[in-house]
Amino acid sequence: MGLNERAAVRMSTDEQRQFLESGRKLVLASHGRDGSIQLVVMHYGFLDDCLAFLTKRTSQKVSNFRRDPRASIIVHAGERYNELQGLCLAGRIQVIDEVDRVMEVARTMQLRYDEVKDPAKLERAMRNRVVLKFATSGPSLGITPRSGRHPGRTRRRLAATRRESPPTPRASPRT
């Protein structure tokens, strides 16, 4: 993808914010003890204008983030190739154990996902949870890093690209 094409598909700050607000799930990456990448799909909400996730305090991702707070996420949408959109963000996770903050995120996520529960049941369910607050060094909601919306390619452009590419030489079998 050339520079002009990349600039044409970059989301503005407002588009990024709308994309995050309209999304329902994302992929969150953490670093395991051995350096491997652990990927998990998460529902998300917002806390202090940052992305926030609820998870069990004994989960592997909490252990990973307590050891190494670096994280990456991708929010994506679209089913067909020419509809694909994605927003990638890199930042750091803060693990928050405070019950009032956990309940704040839980209540906002209930509204966001239309899963309103009895307040007493919600409070019991959140006793063993923590908040993972995702922040980048950029503006609020981490709206500066890599982002992109693939424009898709028409068949004509694909055909032209294929015609311009030199044929790949193949090795002949030895006899």
Secondary structure, 3 states (H helix, E strand, C coil): CCHHHHHHHCCCHHHHHHHHHHCCEEEEEEECCCCCEEEEEEECEEECCEEEEEEECCCHHHHHHHHCCEEEEEEEECCCHHHCEEEEEEEEEEEECCHHHHHHHHHHHHHHCCCCCCHHHHHHHCCCEEEEEEECCCCHHHCCCCEEECCCCCHHHHHHHHHHCCCCCCCCCCC
